[in-house]
Amino acid sequence: METKKATIRREETNTFLVLEVGETPLEIILTDDNPNNIKQVFNSLLKELKKGIFEFSLEDEGKDLFQNICTEYIVQLNVEIKAIYDELVDYELTEEQ
């Protein structure tokens, strides 16, 4: 299973969870309540998941609330990725077959 990097980008006005997937990193805005942003990222993850199973590992040295939130988010995301990948395999929707 491939492990992809996740990081936290802290800016003055916004903070992002950055998921290194493909050529363009995916960004979830942590300081904004925008469900469309999360849907867009999740759709991109589904496309990438069709190519093969992966998980994320958070690389962040910060000791703040965002680091705690992102750590838990990555744990839950990895569980969801595994479950969805298993369903993709069951329905023969992966590109690996």
C-alpha positions as CSV (number, residue, x, y, z in Angstrom):
1,M,0.0,0.0,0.0
2,E,1.3,3.4,-1.0
3,T,1.6,6.1,1.7
4,K,1.0,9.6,0.6
5,K,2.0,12.7,2.5
6,A,-0.5,15.1,4.3
7,T,0.6,18.4,5.7
8,I,-0.9,21.4,7.3
9,R,-0.4,24.8,5.7
10,R,-1.0,27.7,8.1
11,E,-1.5,31.1,6.6
12,E,-2.6,34.4,8.3
13,T,-6.2,34.1,7.3
14,N,-6.7,30.4,6.5
15,T,-5.3,27.0,7.4
16,F,-5.4,24.0,5.0
17,L,-4.9,20.3,5.2
18,V,-2.9,19.5,2.1
19,L,-3.1,16.0,0.6
20,E,-0.3,15.1,-1.8
21,V,-2.2,13.2,-4.5
22,G,-1.2,13.2,-8.1
23,E,0.4,16.2,-9.7
24,T,-1.8,18.8,-8.0
25,P,-2.1,18.7,-4.2
26,L,-5.7,18.7,-2.8
27,E,-6.5,21.3,-0.1
28,I,-9.2,21.1,2.5
29,I,-9.8,24.5,4.0
30,L,-9.9,24.0,7.8
31,T,-10.9,27.6,8.7
32,D,-14.0,27.7,6.4
33,D,-17.3,25.9,6.5
34,N,-17.6,25.0,2.9
35,P,-19.0,21.5,2.2
36,N,-18.4,21.9,-1.6
37,N,-14.6,22.1,-0.9
38,I,-14.7,18.7,0.9
39,K,-16.9,17.2,-1.8
40,Q,-14.5,18.3,-4.5
41,V,-11.5,16.8,-2.6
42,F,-13.3,13.6,-1.9
43,N,-14.3,13.2,-5.6
44,S,-10.6,13.7,-6.6
45,L,-9.6,11.1,-4.0
46,L,-12.1,8.6,-5.5
47,K,-10.6,9.1,-9.0
48,E,-7.1,8.4,-7.6
49,L,-8.3,5.4,-5.6
50,K,-9.4,3.7,-8.8
51,K,-5.7,3.5,-9.6
52,G,-4.8,1.6,-6.4
53,I,-5.1,1.6,-2.6
54,F,-3.2,4.2,-0.6
55,E,-3.3,5.9,2.8
56,F,-2.2,9.2,4.2
57,S,0.4,10.0,6.8
58,L,0.4,13.4,8.5
59,E,3.8,15.2,8.6
60,D,3.4,18.2,10.9
61,E,5.5,19.3,13.9
62,G,2.9,21.8,15.1
63,K,1.4,21.3,18.5
64,D,-1.9,23.1,18.1
65,L,-5.6,22.4,17.6
66,F,-5.2,22.1,13.8
67,Q,-2.6,19.3,14.3
68,N,-4.9,17.4,16.7
69,I,-7.9,17.8,14.3
70,C,-5.9,16.8,11.2
71,T,-4.4,13.7,13.0
72,E,-7.9,12.4,13.8
73,Y,-9.2,13.4,10.3
74,I,-6.4,11.4,8.6
75,V,-7.2,8.4,10.8
76,Q,-10.9,8.5,9.8
77,L,-10.0,9.3,6.1
78,N,-7.7,6.2,5.9
79,V,-10.5,4.0,7.3
80,E,-12.9,5.4,4.7
81,I,-10.4,5.0,1.9
82,K,-9.9,1.3,2.7
83,A,-13.7,0.7,2.9
84,I,-14.3,2.5,-0.4
85,Y,-11.4,0.7,-2.1
86,D,-12.8,-2.7,-1.1
87,E,-16.2,-1.7,-2.6
88,L,-14.5,-0.6,-5.8
89,V,-12.8,-4.0,-6.0
90,D,-16.0,-5.8,-5.3
91,Y,-17.7,-4.0,-8.2
92,E,-14.7,-4.3,-10.4
93,L,-14.3,-0.5,-10.8
94,T,-10.5,-0.3,-10.2
95,E,-8.0,0.2,-13.0
96,E,-5.8,-2.5,-11.6
97,Q,-7.9,-5.4,-12.7
